[in-house]
Amino acid sequence: MSARDIILNHLRTRTDGAIPVPESDFSVMTGRGWDHDERLARFEQLITSVHAEVVHAQRSSWTQALAAILHDKGIKRLALGHEHPVACEARAGLAEAGVELVDPAREIERWQREQFERVDAGLTSTGGAIAETGSLWLWPTPDEPRRLSLVPSIHIAVLDSEAIDETFFDVIEAHGWARAMPTNALLVSGPSKTADIEQTLAYGVHGPKELVVIVRHGAD
């Protein structure tokens, strides 16, 4: 009998009941006590410290802010979904903006070169943000695949101001990740960045060179 079999046999023949699960104290990971304004301020301070750009807009007019961003950055081809409310509103708001709207819901082999060579920017919704680290969290879907935020040189993310949690632990708890863990959640904390052996930081080497976050305020 191998050592593995011996250990498993001991576990199967226990007579003193189930192995108890030790209590865990997660208090250090939550309970920061920040109000809405503090969470927003901390998120913006941290994400802009790593070269991201934050643009504030009212929920009723955020697509106008989006159109201005596209104009200022010379974006002519924007990849975005069809089904998410953010994508639907963006498509309606950009109907007369002179921007080509690219559909990402295609087989990757059919437009692999196009997305790398001809798409100027990708637009995505966000699940929310984390004030403690200045991070966005995204939950990709077939309508908004992960390549929208990872391939184009500019990533434009839309965030509702009330969707900023204090810590990553709070995100996991509030959205029930333990019950239904997302298969491909993304944490975004600024443009793509990397460093060489001399610790020289470079942006955009393996992904977007720019990250623009449109923070929406106000009611629907």
C-alpha positions as CSV (number, residue, x, y, z in Angstrom):
1,M,0.0,0.0,0.0
2,S,1.4,3.4,-1.0
3,A,1.7,6.4,1.3
4,R,-1.1,8.0,-0.6
5,D,-3.4,5.0,-0.1
6,I,-2.5,4.9,3.6
7,I,-3.4,8.6,4.1
8,L,-6.7,8.3,2.2
9,N,-7.6,5.2,4.1
10,H,-7.1,7.0,7.4
11,L,-9.4,9.8,6.2
12,R,-12.1,7.4,5.1
13,T,-12.1,5.4,8.3
14,R,-12.2,8.3,10.8
15,T,-14.4,7.6,13.8
16,D,-14.4,11.0,15.4
17,G,-16.6,12.7,12.9
18,A,-16.0,15.2,10.1
19,I,-12.8,17.3,10.0
20,P,-13.8,20.7,11.4
21,V,-13.3,23.7,9.3
22,P,-11.4,26.4,11.2
23,E,-13.0,29.8,11.6
24,S,-11.5,32.5,9.5
25,D,-11.2,36.1,10.4
26,F,-11.5,38.3,7.3
27,S,-11.9,41.6,9.2
28,V,-8.5,42.8,8.0
29,M,-9.7,42.6,4.4
30,T,-12.8,44.7,4.7
31,G,-14.6,47.4,6.8
32,R,-12.6,50.4,5.7
33,G,-15.6,52.7,6.5
34,W,-15.3,54.9,3.4
35,D,-18.4,56.7,2.1
36,H,-19.3,57.1,-1.5
37,D,-17.2,60.2,-2.1
38,E,-14.1,58.8,-0.3
39,R,-14.3,55.6,-2.4
40,L,-14.6,57.6,-5.6
41,A,-11.7,59.9,-4.7
42,R,-9.4,57.0,-3.6
43,F,-10.2,55.0,-6.8
44,E,-9.5,58.0,-9.0
45,Q,-6.3,59.0,-7.2
46,L,-4.9,55.5,-7.5
47,I,-5.8,54.7,-11.1
48,T,-4.7,58.0,-12.4
49,S,-1.3,57.6,-10.6
50,V,-0.5,54.8,-13.1
51,H,-1.4,56.8,-16.2
52,A,-5.1,56.1,-16.6
53,E,-7.5,58.9,-17.5
54,V,-10.8,59.5,-15.7
55,V,-13.6,61.5,-17.3
56,H,-16.7,62.3,-15.3
57,A,-20.2,62.6,-16.9
58,Q,-23.8,62.5,-16.1
59,R,-25.6,59.3,-16.8
60,S,-28.0,61.1,-19.1
61,S,-25.2,62.5,-21.3
62,W,-22.3,60.1,-21.0
63,T,-22.3,59.2,-24.7
64,Q,-21.6,62.9,-25.5
65,A,-18.5,62.6,-23.3
66,L,-17.6,59.4,-25.2
67,A,-18.0,61.1,-28.5
68,A,-15.7,63.9,-27.4
69,I,-13.0,61.4,-26.2
70,L,-13.2,59.6,-29.6
71,H,-12.8,62.9,-31.4
72,D,-9.9,64.2,-29.3
73,K,-8.0,60.9,-29.6
74,G,-8.7,60.5,-33.3
75,I,-10.5,57.2,-32.9
76,K,-12.2,56.2,-36.1
77,R,-12.9,52.5,-35.5
78,L,-14.4,51.4,-32.1
79,A,-15.1,47.8,-31.1
80,L,-18.0,47.3,-28.8
81,G,-20.8,44.8,-28.0
82,H,-24.5,44.8,-29.0
83,E,-26.4,43.5,-26.0
84,H,-25.1,45.2,-22.8
85,P,-27.0,48.5,-22.0
86,V,-23.6,50.4,-22.2
87,A,-23.0,49.1,-25.7
88,C,-26.6,49.8,-26.8
89,E,-26.5,53.4,-25.5
90,A,-23.1,53.9,-27.0
91,R,-24.2,52.7,-30.4
92,A,-27.3,55.0,-30.3
93,G,-25.2,58.0,-29.1
94,L,-22.5,57.5,-31.8
95,A,-24.9,57.0,-34.7
96,E,-24.0,60.4,-36.2
97,A,-20.4,60.7,-34.9
98,G,-18.7,59.4,-38.0
99,V,-17.1,56.5,-36.1
100,E,-17.1,53.0,-37.5
101,L,-18.5,50.6,-34.9
102,V,-16.9,47.2,-35.1
103,D,-18.7,44.0,-34.0
104,P,-16.4,41.7,-31.9
105,A,-18.9,38.8,-31.7
106,R,-17.2,36.9,-34.6
107,E,-15.0,33.9,-34.8
108,I,-11.5,35.0,-33.9
109,E,-10.0,33.6,-37.0
110,R,-12.2,35.8,-39.2
111,W,-10.9,39.1,-37.7
112,Q,-7.7,38.4,-35.8
113,R,-5.6,40.6,-38.0
114,E,-8.3,43.3,-38.2
115,Q,-8.5,43.6,-34.4
116,F,-4.8,44.0,-34.0
117,E,-4.1,46.3,-37.0
118,R,-7.3,48.3,-37.7
119,V,-9.3,48.7,-34.5
120,D,-8.4,51.9,-32.7
121,A,-10.1,51.4,-29.3
122,G,-12.4,49.0,-27.4
123,L,-15.3,50.0,-25.3
124,T,-16.5,47.9,-22.3
125,S,-18.8,48.0,-19.4
126,T,-17.5,47.2,-15.9
127,G,-18.8,45.2,-13.0
128,G,-17.5,47.9,-10.7
129,A,-14.3,49.1,-9.1
130,I,-12.1,48.7,-6.0
131,A,-11.3,51.9,-4.1
132,E,-8.4,50.3,-2.1
133,T,-6.3,49.4,-5.2
134,G,-7.7,51.7,-7.8
135,S,-8.9,48.8,-10.0
136,L,-11.7,48.1,-12.3
137,W,-13.3,44.6,-12.4
138,L,-14.7,43.2,-15.7
139,W,-16.7,40.1,-16.3
140,P,-16.3,39.3,-20.0
141,T,-19.2,37.7,-21.9
142,P,-19.6,36.6,-25.6
143,D,-21.0,40.1,-26.2
144,E,-18.1,41.8,-24.6
145,P,-15.1,39.3,-24.9
146,R,-11.9,39.9,-23.0
147,R,-10.1,41.0,-26.1
148,L,-12.1,44.3,-26.2
149,S,-10.0,45.4,-23.2
150,L,-6.8,43.6,-24.0
151,V,-6.1,44.1,-27.7
152,P,-6.8,47.6,-28.9
153,S,-4.3,50.3,-28.1
154,I,-7.0,52.3,-26.2
155,H,-9.4,50.8,-23.7
156,I,-12.5,52.9,-22.8
157,A,-14.3,51.5,-19.7
158,V,-17.6,52.8,-18.4
159,L,-18.1,52.8,-14.6
160,D,-21.1,53.8,-12.5
161,S,-19.9,55.9,-9.5
162,E,-22.0,54.0,-7.1
163,A,-20.5,50.6,-8.1
164,I,-17.2,51.3,-6.3
165,D,-16.6,48.9,-3.4
166,E,-14.0,49.4,-0.7
167,T,-11.9,46.3,-1.2
168,F,-11.5,43.2,-3.4
169,F,-13.0,41.1,-0.6
170,D,-16.1,43.3,-0.6
171,V,-16.5,42.7,-4.3
172,I,-16.3,38.9,-3.9
173,E,-18.8,39.0,-1.0
174,A,-21.3,41.5,-2.5
175,H,-21.5,39.7,-5.9
176,G,-21.4,36.2,-4.6
177,W,-18.3,35.0,-6.4
178,A,-18.0,32.0,-4.0
179,R,-21.4,30.8,-5.3
180,A,-20.8,31.5,-9.0
181,M,-17.2,32.3,-9.6
182,P,-16.7,34.1,-13.0
183,T,-14.8,32.0,-15.4
184,N,-12.7,34.9,-16.7
185,A,-12.9,38.0,-14.4
186,L,-10.4,40.7,-15.2
187,L,-8.9,43.3,-12.8
188,V,-7.7,46.4,-14.6
189,S,-5.4,48.8,-12.8
190,G,-4.3,51.2,-15.5
191,P,-2.8,50.7,-19.0
192,S,-0.8,47.6,-19.8
193,K,2.6,48.0,-18.2
194,T,5.8,45.9,-17.7
195,A,9.4,46.5,-16.5
196,D,12.7,45.1,-17.6
197,I,15.5,43.8,-15.4
198,E,16.6,47.4,-14.7
199,Q,13.0,48.1,-13.4
200,T,12.3,50.6,-16.2
201,L,8.5,50.8,-16.5
202,A,7.0,50.7,-20.0
203,Y,3.4,51.1,-21.0
204,G,1.5,49.4,-23.7
205,V,3.9,46.6,-24.5
206,H,1.5,43.7,-24.1
207,G,-1.9,45.5,-24.3
208,P,-3.6,49.0,-24.3
209,K,-1.3,52.0,-24.1
210,E,-4.2,54.1,-22.8
211,L,-7.0,53.5,-20.3
212,V,-9.9,56.0,-20.2
213,V,-12.5,55.5,-17.5
214,I,-15.9,57.3,-18.0
215,V,-17.4,57.6,-14.5
216,R,-21.2,58.0,-14.8
217,H,-23.1,60.0,-12.1
218,G,-26.8,60.3,-11.4
219,A,-29.8,58.1,-11.7
220,D,-31.0,56.2,-14.8
